[in-house]
């Protein structure tokens, strides 16, 4: 009889533990699927866009400067802005968007 009571108590304890931690596990799954994974995918697309910059592409920096790529180096880009054709050197990570569309989908 004592063994039966002990088994029921252990089963209840396990069930209570699962009921307690199941919402927490669901929250972690939700954050991964709807926040972390899409953010990582966007970071990969942005990195690929920056690696595939070409001379003549029109870009926008994080600061809002619009210009045309004049020179591409390993970690910097020289862009030409304005009607006076002034040149600005910016870091590649500062390029927010490429406005020029390419045929190959880059």
Number of C-alpha atoms within 10 A of each C-alpha: 5 7 8 9 10 11 11 12 12 12 12 12 12 12 11 12 11 12 11 11 10 11 11 11 11 11 11 10 13 12 11 13 12 10 11 12 12 12 13 11 11 11 12 12 13 17 14 12 16 19 14 11 20 16 13 14 16 20 21 17 18 12 9 12 15 19 23 23 22 18 16 17 9 8 11 15 24 19 26 22 17 11 6 7 11 10 16 14 14 14 13 19 15 15 23 17 16 22 13 13 10 9 5 5 5 12
